[in-house]
């Protein structure tokens, strides 16, 4: 063999050993993966024939006795050759953290609800291939049970409607707009919804969403339209992971990369800038390990966020604020010119945000209260609300925190309880705002006191004064106020009888004359 061929073969083997990964354990401590291709190469790349691979994957259904868990990367190349490995070998390896394989298998097992099993049976019966797409494969690999499971399929949307109609499956979204974008949402047993989308390419985008799509049966092209590599994988119901853009490698190695060219992916939907920061906080174990080229792409395209609906931005921003490194990420967003296009000041109060974020895990503090630390004035709140269209409670919480943080009464639970019961029809909202203010101010005394306190109702009726001859009007309002103060001074323990007696004393003493 020529020296060049030997070198090429060696480099291919080393690259394959580094980039192809070990994953899910089988029963009896067996492992199917593409982890180490060396043995394959040394045995003349012992073939797992295309027929065998198709046989393993043709049935969406899952053999519960022996689920074949393996990875297929770039399935059209010779690199995608499954190799057996034991669970003990995986446990000794360095590519996966200890225990991750067991957690991944557990998460995979748990997705098989009766509803998913029924969906699988229907699809298998009609020859319809489905694979979990987007967040579900990513979560399962991380040992997390996905909240929602979306599927991709090579079946056309029209054919899907035909299949589910014949199977008498309820479809929630299958009208012209849904079919136009290839998505059909089915509801199984009136319990679980599954969104199934035909493999496609987005042929025309406007920076917000796809304006025109092309349906096809090319899984790699479908993966290519997705935002980040860790979200571009597919996982079928036999446990085979299809990874065209090294998403598994990036996930295990905590790399947050756009699929293909970052500028191109971002310009298809500028919200992907926000998704980059969200998944950075979710995947990375270090705060400041951004790829310089990726940040440059974000900086070049940040202005595109100005055309994205505020509600969509707020959804992503709240997830960033709930994740890791929120203070650092907001600072990087500012440096990349992102904040000024999403309603935040170009340069907010980084120090105060860091101070608050460092203790945010100690309290059940909302995203709105956390973000208040970054803002300096109520005017900035108004600008942010106009841009993001926050809920009323989020908006008023921000205003309340900023208006009261400089005059906060630390440790004075009584003051805030009195404030809440005096808030007429919005007592519940006021209660929530006061709790958030206490968390913001790092006041454990007030926070705990308000969190465990149920807003009491004044056990007194103005009818008592009317029966005592006090007419409706200012005197009646004054009398009720005097009785209410008595009730508050008793720490809300005074009974209706005690307050009625006190009302008579008020009238007899001439306080309402």
Beta strands, then each sheet from edge to edge (+ up, - down):
strand 1: 30-33
strand 2: 70-73
strand 3: 83-86
strand 4: 130-133
strand 5: 150-153
strand 6: 170-173
strand 7: 183-188
strand 8: 192-198
strand 9: 200-205
strand 10: 210-215
strand 11: 234-236
strand 12: 240-243
sheet 1: 1+ 3-
sheet 2: 2+ 12+ 11- 4+ 5- 8- 7+ 6-
sheet 3: 9+ 10-
end
